[in-house]
Amino acid sequence: MQAIEALPPLREVIAAAGLQANKRLGQNFILDLNLTRKIARQLGDVPLGAVILEIGSGPGGLTRALLLETPGQVLAIEKDPRAVAALQPLVLAAGGRLRIVEGDALEDLEGVFIKDADGLLATNPGRVGLSDCGESLSSQKDYDIKNKKSQNKGGLNSDFFVTKVPRYVAANLPYNVGTAILIQLLSRAAQLDTLVLMFQREVAERLVARPGNKIYGRLAILAQAVCAVELCFNLPPSAFVPPPKITSSVVRLCPHPHAAMVPLAALGAVTAAAFGQRRKMLRSSLAAYPLLVAALEEQGMATRRAEELDVAEYLRLAALYQQGGYGSIQA
């Protein structure tokens, strides 16, 4: 703790590393550690040694907060090589609890969610770098993943994430790829405990929207089908350097116990069809799927529009979609 708190202020880290925000990478940094610690606390009670995945660490504001506010291990994926270099003093100060990997989360995220069917945590805990083991996170060997491009950048260690270790995610997501990364994370919700993510407020409000709301749509249904979703608080543009033109929001997603049972691909296909023509009645927008239309007719729901069905009703349609053997359509 003391070693982390003794590090230079983030403004000095940025200046020394020439780490001015890169617009192409969607970078907007939070330098106020009071704010980043507040974000980290939204994860709740993280168990000792639990693995926290951070996506896009930048100069390390949220990274520091995660190390200070939780007893967890942090694996941070960072695309910007300038930030990777600037974070090395934090790696040392963290005493083996932090590992920085240079990579593109949008392309490489799959590599951190490979299950360990043999339960290596129980038989070889050093493989996950727990603090009471001889091998620390910062000294582990890098392992290959499917995306070969990352091998020359350090690689993501697929053994780092094993079934016995609770997994958390925390991220100040770039606005331009935030939704795409969220969809990937939702497909892995059953392997996760809690996600605390920052989006532009418009996206956050769509995530928590309810049926009948004009912003209720596919994103809300996909997220709420697998997670309890809560908008925690908003952050004004002035909280960031440089300040964006929009307000940001911190969202907490807690996967449901039944998350693994949700037919996410089928749900995506059904909602794509329904909301692709959202002003039409469902009997028209889902006309390509007679089994679904028949079920809607039987329940007196065929004249409803897409935004009038709740998540449970869409899940029933997704189950029928699977039963009918319908092929997936483009989302």
N, C-alpha and C positions, 0 to 999 in steps of 0.2 A: 504493500500500500504506500509506504513512505517513498519508495523509489519511484513509483508512478507519479505521486503528487509533487515530487521534486523536479520533474521534467520541465523544460522551458514551456512558456505559454504557447498555444497553438499559432498565434500570429508570428512568433519568432520561428517556429518550425516551418511555417509556410514561406517566410522570407528567406530563411537559410537554404531551403531546398528549391527555391524558385517555383513553388507549387501554386502559382496563380490558377484560379479555377478555369478549366477548359470547357468552353461552351459545347464543343462537339461531344464531350463525354457527359454532358448534363450535370456538371459539378456545381453545387451550391453548398458551401461548408457552414456548419454550425460551430461557432467558436466558444460559445458560452457553456462551460461545463455544468452549470446548474441545469441548463435545459437538457443537455445530453444525459445527465444522470437521471433526470425526470423520465426521459424516454426509456432508459435502461430499467427503471423500476417498474415499468408496465409489464415486464416479463413475469412479475410475481416472485414467488419463492423458488429460485433455481437451486436444485440440489448440488451439493459439493461434487465437483468433478464432471458435472453435466456439460455437454458440448453445445456451445452457442455458435451458430453460423452467422457471421456478419457479411453482408454483401455491400461492397463499396465503402472502404474505410476512410478514404481521403487522407487528411492529415492526422486522423486518429481521435477525433473528439468523442464519438460514440464508443470507439474501441476502449479508450481510457475509462469511460463511464461503465462499460460492461465489466471491466476488470475490477473496478472499485465497488460497484454495487452488487455484484454477484460473486459466488465462489466457483464459478464455472470456468471451463476451458474455452478459449475463443479461437475459432478458425475464421480468418478474414480473407475474402477473395477481393482483390483489387486489380483493376485493369491498368491503371496509370503507373508506369514504372517509376515515375518521380515520387509518387506516394509510397510505393513499396520501399524505396531507399530511405525516405524520410521517417518511416516507421520503425526502422531497425533499433534505435535507442529504446523505443517502447517495448520491443520484443525482449531486449535484455532486462529492462526494468520489471517485466512481468514474471520473471523467474520461471520460465517454462510453461506458463499458462496461455501463451499467445503464439499463434503461427500465422504468418502472412504468406499468401500464395498469389502470385501474379497470374491472373486469368480473367476471362470474360464470363461472368456469371450467366449471361444469356445463352452462351454456347456450352459452357462447361459444367453447369449445375448438376447434370445427371451423374457426374462422376463422384459426387459426395454422398449419393443416396444408394450406393450398392450395399445390399444387405450382407451381413456376415452370418451365413447359415450355421456355422460351426460354433458360434458364441465365443469368439476369441477373447472377449473381455474376461470371461471366467477362467480361461485356460492360459491366457497370455496378456495380462493387463497392460504390459509395456507397449503393446501395439497401438493403444489409444492414447498413450502419453499422459496418464493420470499423474497428479502431482506427487504421489507417494511411490512412483516407479522410477527406475534408474534412467529411463529415456524421456527427455522432455519433448514438448511439441516442437520447439524450435530446432531440434537436432534430428528429427525423424527423417528417414529416407523418403523421398518422393516416389509415388507410385504412378504407373501409367494409367490413363483413362481412355475412353473411347475417342475423344477428340484429340488427335495426335498433335495439333498445333500447340497445345499447352505443355507438351513434354519439355520443350526447350525453355519454358517459362517457370519451371518449378513443379508443375503438375499438381493435380488434386489427389490427395491420398484417400483412396477408396476404403482403406482399412480404418480410417479415422472415425467413420460413422458405423457403429455396430449396434445390433438390436438391443443390447443391454443398457446402453447409455441414452438417457433422455435427450431429445434434441430440441433446440430452440433456434429461432431466427430473429435477428434484429437488423434493420436496414433503413437508411435514408436513401430511398430508391430514386435513381434518375427519372425525371418525369417522362422522358421519351421511351423508356423501356419498362417502366414500373408495372404496367398491366401484364405485359408478356412474361415477366419474371413471376408475378403472382400466379398466373395460370400454371406455370411449371410447379410452383410450390403447392398449389391446391392438389395437383395430381399425386403429391407425396404427403398429403395431410395426415394420413394414417401413421406415418413414421415420425410425426412431430408432436410436440406438446403445446407450445405457444409460439405465435409469430407476432412481432411488433414491427410494423412497417409504416413508413411515411410516404404519403402520396400528395399530389395536388388535391385541394379540398373537393373539387368537382368529382374526382374519382372516388375519394373516400365517401362522399355522400351517396354515390351510386352503389357502393358496396353495402351500405346499411339501409338502402331504400326498401320500402314495403310495397306490397301489391296496391295498385290504384294510383301510385305516385307516377308522375310523368317521367321521372328518371329511373324508375324500376325497370330492370332489364336483365339481360343474360349474365352480366357480371355479378349482380346481386344474387341471382339464383344459383350460379355455380359456387360462389363463395359460401352462401348461407346453407347450401346443401351439405357441405362437409365441415363447416365451422360455425361457431357462435361468433358473430362479428360485432365489434363495438368501436365507435369513434371516441377516442380518449380525450383528445384536445386538439386545438388548432394552433398553428404558429404563423405569425405575421411575416411578411417579406423581410422586415428589419431584423429578424432572428438569423438571417443567413448572410454570408459573404461569398459572392456579391448577392444583393437582394434580388430575388426573382420578381416577376410582375404579378404573382398570384400568391394566395394564401395556401399553406400546406396543412395537412392533418395527419395525426398519428392514429393508426388503427391497430387494434388488438384482435387477432383471430385465434380462437381456441378450438382445435379439431374435435368434432363429436366422437364419442366412442364407436359409432357405427361408420365412421368415415371410410373405412376400407370397403364397405359394402355398397357405396354409392357408385352407380354406373356413370361415371363422369363423362365418358365419350358419348354415350347415348343421350345423356342430359344435354351435352353441348350441341348435338345434332338436332334434337327436338327444339331447343330454345333458338337455335339459328334459324330454323324454319319459321317458328312462331313470330319471332321479333324481326325477321327479315321483311315481314309485311305486317307490322304491328297494328296498323289501323284497320286491317281486315278481320273479319270473324275467323275464329280458329278452324271452322270447318272449311274455310277457303285456304288459309295459310298452311294448314296441315293436310291438304287434300291429297298429297302424294303418299300419305300413310293411312289407308282405309281403316286399319285396325284401331288407330288412335281416334279417328273421326267417329267411328262407331261407338267407342267407349264414351266419348264426349256427348254424342247424341243421346245415349242411354241415360246419362246423368244430367241431361238438360243444360249442358255447358257449351254446346257447339257454337252458340251465337255470342259467346264471350270473346273478348279480345285478349291479346297476349298479356298485357299488364294486369289483367284481372285475376289470373291464376296465382295461387301461392306456391311456395317451394314444394310442399308435400304433394300438391296436385301435379306439378311438373315431374316429380320423382315417379309418380304412378305412370305418367305417360312415357317416361324413359324406360320403365320396366316393360311396358307393352311394346315399345320400340324394339327392345331386345327380343322379346318373345316372338315378334313378327318377323324376325330375321332381316330387318331392313339394314342395308349397308349405310355406312356413314356418309354424310354430305359435307361439303365444304363449309366451315364455320365462317 
